[in-house]
Amino acid sequence: MWDREGRAFSMYKRMPSRDHSAVIDVEENSALSQKNMDLQTTDPSWWLSFPHVVVSTLASFLFGYHLGVVNEPLESISLDLNFSGNTLAEGLVVSTCLGGALIGCLFSGWIADGVGRRRAFQLCALPMIIGASMSATTKTLAGMLIGRFLVGTGMGLGPSVVALYVTEVSPASVRGTYGSFIQIASCLGLMGALFIGIPIKGIVGWWRICFWVSTIPAGFLAFAMIFCAESPHWLYKQGRSAEAEAEFERLLGGSHVKFAMAELTKLDRGDEADTVKLSELLYGRHFRVVYIGSILFALQQLSGINAVFYFSSSVFKSAGVPSDVANVLIGVANLLGSIIAMLLMDKLGRKMLLLWSFFGMAISMLLQVAAANTYVSGSASLYLSVGGMLMFVFTFALGAGPVPSLLLPEIFPSRIRAEAVAFCMSVYWVFNFFIGLLFLERNRDQREISSRNRDCSSTTGINSRLSYGDTECSHEAASNDVIRCAFLYADSGFSMAECKISFLPSFFHCMCFLQRIGFQLSEINLFFQGIMPKST
């Protein structure tokens, strides 16, 4: 007993020296640093975290599915619920979901920080199950809108949480690859919705099945999250370091736990534990980073990509392309681009993919502008338009789609990460909402104008090539055709000036013919004003 006390006392007497303790600290820190460096040279095994990432991306799958679930069935839904032809109501079926997503996204950061990432996923799945069930069973437009709004709240919560979770549980060596899983899952969900919608024309009420199907992955997500790891970053932020170490061991392996905890401690050093306020995101020291993230999502939506996903069936149908073929082509282009992005993300870096993606989207836009040129023939215009659209989707999936949601959790400090990601993604949903609400109305107006032009060009196309000096009797046929077109335009509320602009060559030939048979110019003007009672 005395011997033990003596050894303890002698040890105690050897420790007080400041210089000696400093040497010991340096040696220990050097040894720890060397050990950490040794561990850093060998990357953690990717397969330990892989199942957790795959389960979490079910939220992205549901996000993509509900984006495209009304694409093909929208016409059948409008017929069954008695709002066919009402483009505003059709736009609301799409945009109400996006409005709900905005609400869910605004609160997603505080929910993820308040209850943890796993429970946030379960809360994301719950309104999707309830809302999809309501949409599948409703017999009124109001019931459909309520169901879509509930689904939207889950859609808004899911993408923010999955971006956080994948970033926080993935090894750094494969984080970019795992981040691309988010885009691939969204793409697969979108393709699944488009494929399931194919039998819509042959089976009455099939659109209800389309909504019921979405409850299966949502239920599986809520159940499987019970067995998934919680985010070690969130646990450490809550002061539960022992649990964070245990989760790191599940995700990375026991040999990498100390290094991961050391990195986590270094990243979180100096972060206060108080609640993050919205004013801090808007005016605080992290304002510039939040601003950059918001601009990235705004540009992503202003590119018009979701107009393609929501209304590709309508757009391609107006161009004469079967909607089922169009949907398959869009899905394949999106999936192919996402897979290539997954392979290149950790090799080329985020910035390079983002730059080349936006550049490719600009080129595809130029192709579509060329297709709309009046000097391009009909078949060439069709190929340029469809090809430009597919190239647009492909280049979007290369970078503009997956990079923003992966990049933002990486650049935000741990303390504000969840709230900042939620704020930036809310900008995404604001732009998405207005695109979903207004695009169909605008597209309808364009289709009406194109249809009228086709009606006129089909009867006056040959005669419109006649020159002023021609004396052929086909002038009379051209005049009759122009008068018929004038009645068509007048019935739709177009003015005389708009009529002249719409079929100017044939209009000119008609006036020439009437002058040649003895009419005065003033009489010709009175004649056209007489057949256009609605002209201004």
Secondary structure, DSSP 4 states (H G I P E B T S, - for coil): -HHHHHHHHHHHHHS--HHHHHHHHHHHHHHHHHHHHHHHHSPPPTTTTHHHHHHHTHHHHHHHHHHHTTTTTHHHHHHHTT-TT-HHHHHHHHHHHHHHHHHHHHHHHHHHHHH-HHHHHHHHHHHHHHHHHHHHH--SHHHHHHHHHHHHHHHHHHHHHHHHHHHHHS-GGGHHHHHHHHHHHHHHHHHHHHHHTGGGGTSTTHHHHHHHHTHHHHHHHHHHGGGSPPPHHHHHHTT-HHHHHHHHHHHH-GGGHHHHHHHHHHHHTT---SPPPHHHHHHSTTHHHHHHHHHHHHHHHHTTHHHHHHHHHHHHHHTT--HHHHHHHHHHHHHHHHHHHHHHHHHH-HHHHHHHHHHHHHHHHHHHHHHT-TTS-HHHHHHHHHHHHHHHHHHIIIIITTHHHHHHHHHS-TTTHHHHHHHHHHHHHHHHHHHHHHHHHHHHHHHHHHHHHHHHHHHHTTGGG--TT---THHHHHHHHHHHHHHHHHHTT--HHHHHHHTHHHHHHHHHHHHHTT--HHHHHHHHHHH-TT--
